[in-house]
Structure formats: structure tokens, C-alpha cells
Amino acid sequence: MDDWNAFIDSVKDEPLIVGSKSKPVTKYSCVECGGNGKWSGGTNRYGNSNCLSCKGRGYFVTSSDHRSKLKTQRVARQVANKEAIKSDFISENEGLIEGLQAMQWHSKASSLLEGFAQYGSLTEKQISFARMILAGQAERDGRA
């Protein structure tokens, strides 16, 4: 206990530093709410009247040009990732998507293609179902 009291006595006269000194933040007014932080259409889906864009602050710390540039980059990155996922799926399941594209008249095949276009891949059950559809069509083509 004496060590604690000695420590307190040694730091008692030192100045207390609270927070850090940083440069002032530039605030860019929210266009959606006019800078007041309140949504003008009454209450929103969360039961309050805070602006959904600025989350009730009334401002942003980045400019709208910078935010739109970041959004463009994010969307481009998402598209590139989705294309990479699609190409990986196509290389892992050779002939599956091409076979489904040849059978676009089939309602289930077109549904699977829509799912592939949206998500970039198919689930294991969808893959087995697609293979079953393609095998059935190959069997019918062999008979004709």
C-alpha cells in the first residue's frame, strides 16, 4: 500500500493530459437533411426522425466528391470480385454453365442461370440438380 501512496504523491503535481490536440475537423453539411440531422418526412422505418444519410449528425467529415469516388471504387471492386468468383466457379465446374445456357428454354435451367448471374456460383444441391437436368437432356438427345 505504501508503494501506491508513494506513486500518487509522485504524480500529484504533474499536469493532467486529457485527450489529444488534433487539427480541427472540416464538416460538410448533409444535403439530404439540410444540415439539421432530421429527416423531413416524419419518422423513418426505425421510429425516429434522424436523417438516414448522416445518421442524425447533420454533417459529414468527407466531401460528397470524396464519398462518391469511394463508392465508385467500392462498386468496381465488388464487380471484380464477383467476376473472379464466377470464373473460378466455371473453371471448377466445366461445361455446367454452358450446358445450362444451351437449355435456356427449360424453366429450371433459366432459374439456375439467374441465380448464377446474381450470386456468381451455385450451391452444391443446385449443382447436382443442374447435372441431373443436363444428364436427362443428353439422354433425350441420344434417343432422338
C-alpha positions as CSV (number, residue, x, y, z in Angstrom):
1,M,0.0,0.0,0.0
2,D,2.9,2.3,0.7
3,D,4.1,1.9,-2.9
4,W,0.7,3.1,-4.2
5,N,0.7,6.2,-1.9
6,A,4.3,7.0,-3.0
7,F,3.2,6.7,-6.6
8,I,0.2,9.1,-6.0
9,D,2.5,11.6,-4.3
10,S,5.0,11.5,-7.1
11,V,2.4,12.2,-9.9
12,K,0.2,14.6,-7.9
13,D,1.9,17.7,-9.1
14,E,2.1,16.6,-12.8
15,P,-0.4,18.2,-15.2
16,L,-3.3,16.0,-16.2
17,I,-3.5,15.5,-20.0
18,V,-7.0,14.7,-21.3
19,G,-7.5,13.8,-25.0
20,S,-5.1,14.8,-27.7
21,K,-4.7,18.0,-29.5
22,S,-5.6,17.5,-33.1
23,K,-6.4,19.7,-36.1
24,P,-10.0,20.9,-36.4
25,V,-12.3,18.7,-38.5
26,T,-13.9,20.2,-41.6
27,K,-17.6,19.5,-41.6
28,Y,-19.5,19.1,-44.9
29,S,-23.2,19.8,-44.5
30,C,-25.6,16.9,-45.3
31,V,-27.6,17.6,-48.4
32,E,-30.5,15.2,-47.6
33,C,-31.5,16.9,-44.3
34,G,-30.1,20.4,-44.9
35,G,-27.6,20.0,-42.1
36,N,-30.0,19.8,-39.2
37,G,-29.8,16.0,-38.8
38,K,-33.6,15.4,-39.0
39,W,-35.4,13.7,-41.8
40,S,-38.2,15.9,-43.2
41,G,-40.6,13.0,-44.0
42,G,-41.7,12.3,-40.4
43,T,-40.4,9.2,-38.7
44,N,-38.3,6.7,-40.6
45,R,-38.5,3.0,-40.5
46,Y,-36.6,2.9,-37.2
47,G,-39.3,5.0,-35.4
48,N,-37.2,8.2,-35.2
49,S,-36.7,11.2,-37.3
50,N,-32.9,11.1,-37.7
51,C,-31.6,11.5,-41.2
52,L,-30.6,8.2,-42.7
53,S,-27.7,9.6,-44.7
54,C,-25.8,11.4,-42.0
55,K,-27.3,9.3,-39.1
56,G,-28.6,12.4,-37.4
57,R,-25.4,14.4,-37.2
58,G,-26.2,16.9,-39.9
59,Y,-22.7,16.8,-41.5
60,F,-20.1,14.5,-42.9
61,V,-16.3,14.7,-42.3
62,T,-15.6,13.9,-46.0
63,S,-16.8,15.8,-49.1
64,S,-19.5,14.4,-51.3
65,D,-17.0,14.2,-54.2
66,H,-14.7,12.0,-52.0
67,R,-17.6,9.8,-50.8
68,S,-18.8,9.3,-54.4
69,K,-15.2,8.4,-55.5
70,L,-15.0,5.9,-52.7
71,K,-18.4,4.4,-53.7
72,T,-17.3,4.1,-57.3
73,Q,-14.1,2.3,-56.2
74,R,-16.2,0.0,-53.9
75,V,-18.6,-0.9,-56.6
76,A,-15.8,-1.6,-59.1
77,R,-14.1,-3.8,-56.5
78,Q,-17.3,-5.7,-55.9
79,V,-17.8,-6.3,-59.6
80,A,-14.3,-7.5,-60.0
81,N,-14.7,-9.9,-57.0
82,K,-17.9,-11.2,-58.4
83,E,-16.3,-11.8,-61.8
84,A,-13.4,-13.6,-60.2
85,I,-15.9,-15.8,-58.2
86,K,-17.8,-16.6,-61.5
87,S,-14.7,-17.5,-63.4
88,D,-13.5,-19.8,-60.5
89,F,-16.9,-21.5,-60.5
90,I,-16.9,-22.0,-64.2
91,S,-13.4,-23.5,-64.2
92,E,-14.3,-25.8,-61.3
93,N,-17.5,-27.0,-63.0
94,E,-16.5,-27.3,-66.6
95,G,-19.4,-27.4,-69.0
96,L,-22.1,-26.9,-66.4
97,I,-23.0,-23.2,-67.2
98,E,-22.5,-23.7,-70.9
99,G,-24.9,-26.6,-70.8
100,L,-27.5,-24.6,-68.8
101,Q,-27.1,-21.7,-71.3
102,A,-27.9,-24.1,-74.1
103,M,-31.1,-25.1,-72.3
104,Q,-32.4,-21.6,-71.5
105,W,-35.8,-22.8,-72.7
106,H,-36.0,-25.0,-69.6
107,S,-37.6,-23.1,-66.8
108,K,-35.4,-24.7,-64.1
109,A,-32.2,-24.2,-66.1
110,S,-33.0,-20.5,-66.7
111,S,-33.7,-20.1,-62.9
112,L,-30.3,-21.6,-62.1
113,L,-28.7,-19.3,-64.6
114,E,-30.4,-16.3,-62.9
115,G,-29.0,-17.5,-59.6
116,F,-25.6,-17.8,-61.1
117,A,-25.8,-14.3,-62.6
118,Q,-26.8,-12.9,-59.2
119,Y,-24.5,-14.7,-56.8
120,G,-21.7,-15.9,-59.0
121,S,-22.0,-19.5,-58.0
122,L,-24.5,-22.3,-57.3
123,T,-24.9,-24.3,-54.1
124,E,-24.0,-28.0,-54.0
125,K,-27.6,-29.1,-54.4
126,Q,-28.1,-26.7,-57.3
127,I,-25.0,-28.1,-59.0
128,S,-26.3,-31.7,-58.6
129,F,-29.7,-30.7,-59.8
130,A,-28.2,-28.9,-62.9
131,R,-26.1,-32.0,-63.6
132,M,-29.3,-34.1,-63.4
133,I,-31.1,-31.8,-65.8
134,L,-28.2,-31.9,-68.3
135,A,-28.0,-35.7,-68.0
136,G,-31.7,-36.0,-68.7
137,Q,-31.4,-33.8,-71.7
138,A,-28.4,-35.8,-73.0
139,E,-30.4,-39.0,-72.6
140,R,-33.3,-37.5,-74.6
141,D,-31.0,-36.2,-77.3
142,G,-29.4,-39.7,-77.5
143,R,-32.8,-41.3,-78.2
144,A,-33.8,-38.9,-80.9
